Amino acid sequence: MDLPVEYKGARLDRGYRLDIVVQDEVIVEVKAAEEILPIHEAQLLT
């Protein structure tokens, strides 16, 4: 599923590609990594 992005009146039709959308409310991003690093935890919070 694509999520368009609009910024200061400019629209990007394919701003983000969503991995999984649950009941049109929750966006889940799937990642694969050998180990969880501090940067991964920071990404979860933002």
N, CA and C of each residue as an Amber inpcrd file, in Angstrom:
protein
   138
   0.8480000  -1.1680000   0.0000000   0.0000000   0.0000000   0.0000000
   0.8940000   1.2310000   0.0000000   0.5510000   2.2000000  -0.8320000
   1.3130000   3.4410000  -0.8950000   0.6540000   4.5050000  -0.0230000
   1.4740000   5.3190000   0.6120000   0.9850000   6.4240000   1.4230000
   1.5350000   7.7060000   0.8110000   0.6630000   8.5120000   0.1850000
   1.1550000   9.7620000  -0.3880000   1.5750000  10.7320000   0.7040000
   2.5310000  11.5760000   0.3720000   3.0360000  12.5620000   1.3270000
   2.8240000  13.9460000   0.7360000   2.3550000  14.8730000   1.5750000
   2.1940000  16.2480000   1.1400000   2.9940000  17.1450000   2.0740000
   3.8040000  18.0260000   1.4740000   4.6400000  18.9310000   2.2570000
   4.6480000  20.2890000   1.5800000   4.1850000  21.2960000   2.2880000
   4.1340000  22.6670000   1.7700000   3.4440000  22.7250000   0.4090000
   2.3570000  21.9870000   0.2730000   1.5720000  22.0210000  -0.9540000
   2.0610000  21.1040000  -2.0620000   3.2410000  20.5370000  -1.9300000
   3.7600000  19.6120000  -2.9420000   3.3930000  18.1910000  -2.5370000
   2.8050000  17.4380000  -3.4650000   2.3710000  16.0800000  -3.1590000
   3.2810000  15.0720000  -3.8580000   3.7940000  14.1240000  -3.0770000
   4.5790000  13.0210000  -3.6120000   3.6850000  11.7950000  -3.6050000
   3.2920000  11.3190000  -4.7790000   2.3340000  10.2250000  -4.8550000
   2.8360000   8.9450000  -4.1980000   4.1080000   8.6970000  -4.2600000
   4.6510000   7.4930000  -3.6380000   5.6840000   7.8760000  -2.5900000
   5.2400000   8.6070000  -1.6130000   6.1380000   9.0450000  -0.5560000
   6.6270000   7.8850000   0.2910000   5.7200000   6.9920000   0.6650000
   6.0740000   5.8450000   1.4950000   5.3360000   4.6130000   0.9980000
   5.9800000   3.4740000   1.0770000   5.3220000   2.2060000   0.7900000
   5.1910000   1.4820000   2.1310000   3.9580000   1.2110000   2.5280000
   3.6850000   0.6000000   3.8210000   3.7850000  -0.9150000   3.7230000
   4.4430000  -1.5340000   4.7140000   4.5860000  -2.9910000   4.7330000
   3.2720000  -3.6660000   5.1000000   2.7180000  -3.3240000   6.2420000
   1.4760000  -3.9290000   6.7350000   0.6260000  -2.8350000   7.3820000
  -0.6670000  -2.8220000   7.0520000  -1.6140000  -1.8900000   7.6720000
  -2.6940000  -2.7300000   8.3480000  -2.9110000  -2.4960000   9.6330000
  -3.8820000  -3.2620000  10.4050000  -5.1180000  -2.3920000  10.6410000
  -6.2500000  -2.8280000  10.1280000  -7.5480000  -2.1610000  10.2940000
  -7.4870000  -0.6640000   9.9860000  -6.7320000  -0.2890000   8.9730000
  -6.5980000   1.1090000   8.5340000  -6.1790000   2.0590000   9.6500000
  -5.5310000   1.5430000  10.7040000  -5.1330000   2.3920000  11.8200000
  -3.6830000   2.2260000  12.2510000  -3.1360000   1.0270000  12.1350000
  -1.7890000   0.7510000  12.6310000  -0.8900000   0.3910000  11.4550000
   0.2630000   1.0540000  11.3710000   1.2450000   0.7640000  10.3200000
   2.3740000  -0.0460000  10.9350000   2.6880000  -1.1950000  10.3160000
   3.7590000  -2.0680000  10.7870000   4.8600000  -2.0780000   9.7290000
   6.0810000  -1.7690000  10.1420000   7.2240000  -1.8150000   9.2380000
   8.0500000  -3.0490000   9.5820000   8.2580000  -3.8960000   8.5960000
   8.9940000  -5.1350000   8.7920000  10.4780000  -4.8820000   8.5290000
  11.3170000  -5.3230000   9.4600000  12.7670000  -5.1760000   9.3170000
  13.4410000  -6.5050000   9.6190000  14.6120000  -6.6950000   9.0670000
  15.4280000  -7.8620000   9.3660000  16.8410000  -7.3810000   9.7000000
  17.3770000  -7.8530000  10.8140000  18.7210000  -7.4600000  11.2350000
  19.3410000  -8.6170000  12.0110000  20.6580000  -8.6850000  11.9470000
  21.3560000  -9.7480000  12.6840000  21.2710000  -9.5320000  14.1820000
  21.2690000  -8.2610000  14.6110000  21.1450000  -7.9470000  16.0320000
  20.4900000  -6.5900000  16.1830000  19.8670000  -6.3660000  17.3360000
  19.2210000  -5.0870000  17.6230000  20.2740000  -4.1310000  18.1760000
  20.4260000  -3.0020000  17.4930000  21.3830000  -1.9820000  17.9030000
  20.6320000  -0.7840000  18.4800000  21.3250000   0.0940000  19.2020000
  20.6660000   1.2730000  19.7660000  19.9350000   2.1250000  18.7110000
  20.4730000   2.1940000  17.4960000  19.8060000   2.9700000  16.4470000
  18.4390000   2.3820000  16.1050000  18.3050000   1.0620000  16.1920000
  17.0130000   0.4250000  15.9210000  15.9870000   0.8130000  16.9840000
  16.4180000   0.8640000  18.2230000  15.5170000   1.2750000  19.2950000
  15.0820000   2.7270000  19.1080000  16.0140000   3.5910000  18.6830000
  15.6810000   5.0020000  18.4370000  14.6660000   5.1150000  17.3000000
  14.8100000   4.2960000  16.2690000  13.8650000   4.3220000  15.1500000
  12.4650000   3.9130000  15.5980000  12.3790000   2.9940000  16.5220000
  11.0660000   2.5610000  17.0140000  10.3350000   3.6930000  17.7250000
  11.0780000   4.5530000  18.3920000  10.4700000   5.6170000  19.1700000
  10.0270000   6.8060000  18.3040000  10.5450000   6.9030000  17.0870000
  10.2070000   8.0580000  16.2360000   9.1900000   7.7100000  15.2580000
